[in-house]
Every structure is written in structure tokens, then in C-alpha cells.
Amino acid sequence: MFRTLQKDDTIRLAPRAIAELEPVLTWKYGCPNCALCQRVVVRKSAAVTCDFCNVHIHKHCWTKLAAGCEADEITCPGSALSGCNGMFSKSDVAERFS
């Protein structure tokens, strides 16, 4: 279910463990939910985050969203949730993850 890395004592969770622990990860540890799929975002450093409303999006969810849009600028999904006016640039996000 999980594996401990030896160098820095980091615990890595398998996908099944994340699914089973999702309520604990969000409630006790404050892990955010993805604005697109509503599943827990465990690694914030590997997620797309809005600078205005702090919405998090999994990298794979972002890839699907970006593939379906022709424009370079994409409205923040937080606009539906909180009225955010933030915009994501596909090229900026791609540069961040390259």
C-alpha cells in the first residue's frame, strides 16, 4: 500500500492507498481537491495552481483541458466555483512542467 523512501523518510502512497485515504488527506491534512475531477491533489508541486483563487488542478486533468481548447488562454476553473477571473496560459504551464 505504501513505500518509504530511505533518503528523506518520505512516504509514497500507491493509487489504491490514496483512494482509500482521500477523506483523511483532505480533512486532517488539508490536501485540496482538483477543480476538474474533484479528486484529492496529493502533490501540490505537480499540480497547476491559480495565483488568484488557489484552485489546484492535477497535471493530467490540465492536459485534457488544454487539449480540448484551441486558445492559448484558458479561464480558471475556479471562476465557476468562486468567481475567479484568473487565466492560465497553455505555454506558461507547459514551460513550468518541461
C-alpha positions in Angstrom: 0.0 0.0 0.0 2.9 2.4 0.6 6.6 2.5 0.4 9.1 4.6 2.4 11.9 6.3 0.7 15.1 5.9 2.6 16.8 9.3 2.0 14.3 11.7 3.5 11.8 9.4 5.1 9.1 10.4 2.6 6.1 8.0 2.4 4.9 7.3 -1.1 1.3 6.1 -1.4 0.0 3.7 -4.1 -3.1 4.8 -6.0 -5.3 2.5 -4.0 -4.0 3.9 -0.7 -4.7 7.4 -1.9 -8.2 6.5 -2.9 -8.9 4.8 0.5 -7.2 7.6 2.5 -8.8 10.5 0.5 -11.1 11.7 3.3 -8.3 11.7 5.8 -5.9 13.5 3.4 -8.5 16.3 2.8 -9.9 16.6 6.3 -6.9 16.1 8.5 -4.0 17.2 6.3 -5.8 19.8 4.2 -4.9 18.4 0.8 -7.0 20.3 -1.8 -9.3 18.7 -4.4 -8.8 19.1 -8.1 -11.2 21.7 -9.6 -11.8 19.5 -12.6 -12.1 15.9 -11.3 -12.8 16.7 -7.6 -10.2 14.0 -6.5 -7.6 14.8 -3.9 -4.4 16.6 -5.0 -1.6 14.9 -3.1 1.5 16.6 -4.7 0.8 20.3 -4.9 4.2 20.8 -6.6 3.0 18.6 -9.5 -0.3 20.5 -9.9 -1.4 23.6 -11.8 -2.4 26.3 -9.2 -4.3 29.5 -9.8 -2.4 32.5 -8.4 -5.7 34.3 -7.7 -8.0 31.8 -6.1 -5.6 29.0 -5.2 -7.5 26.3 -7.1 -5.5 23.2 -7.8 -5.6 21.0 -11.0 -3.9 17.7 -11.5 -1.3 17.8 -14.3 -3.2 15.1 -16.2 -6.5 16.9 -15.8 -4.9 20.1 -17.1 -3.5 18.2 -20.1 -7.0 17.0 -21.0 -8.5 20.5 -20.5 -5.7 22.2 -22.6 -6.0 19.6 -25.4 -9.7 20.5 -25.8 -9.1 24.2 -26.1 -7.7 25.9 -29.2 -6.9 29.3 -27.5 -3.7 29.8 -25.5 -5.5 31.4 -22.7 -7.8 29.3 -20.6 -10.2 30.6 -17.9 -9.5 29.4 -14.4 -12.0 26.6 -13.4 -12.3 28.5 -10.1 -14.5 31.0 -12.0 -17.4 28.6 -11.7 -16.6 27.9 -8.0 -15.6 31.3 -6.6 -15.9 33.8 -9.4 -12.2 33.9 -10.1 -11.0 36.0 -13.1 -7.7 34.2 -13.4 -6.4 33.0 -16.7 -4.0 30.2 -17.5 -1.6 30.4 -20.4 -1.0 26.9 -22.0 2.5 27.9 -23.0 3.4 29.1 -19.4 2.0 25.9 -17.9 3.9 23.8 -20.4 7.1 25.6 -19.7 6.7 25.1 -16.0 6.4 21.3 -16.4 9.1 20.9 -19.0 
